[in-house]
């Protein structure tokens, strides 16, 4: 394997890690939305405040 191939593979891995981070963020957003839909109004307000810190 040449250095160019190794650098190419490394670049691909960095891009894949970035993509997976984005997927993880999207999953977290969907999870929060689902949880909010399952709660009553006062619980939704409390959760929103908790998530906002």
N, C-alpha and C positions, 0 to 999 in steps of 0.2 A: 504494500500500500504506500502510495506517495503522500506527501504532505498535503497536496491539493485535495486529495480524496478525504483525508482525515479532517481537514478544515471544512469541507463540504458537508460531511456527516455531522460535525459539531454544529455547524450553522443550522442544519435541518433539525437537530435535537433542540436547539435554543428556540426555534420557531414552534416546535411541537409543545414545548413547555409553556410558551406564551399562549398558545391556543388552548391548552388544558386549563391554564389559569382563568382564561375568559369563560370557558365552559363551567368551571367551578363557581365563578361569580354568578353566572346566569342561573345555575342550579340553586344557589343560595337565595337569589331573588325570587325564584319560583316557589321555593319552600316557604319563604316568608309570606308570599301572597296566598298560598294555600292555607297556611296556618291562620292568617287573618280572616279568611272566608269562613273558617270553622268556628270562629269565636263570636260571642255576642258583642254588642257595641262597646260597652264599658271595657271589656277585655281587649278589644281592638285598640282602644285609646291607650290603655296601659302598655300593650305590646309596642305600639308605635313610639311611645316615650322611652321605653326600655331600649329599643333598637337605635334610637337617636342618641342615646347616652344621657 
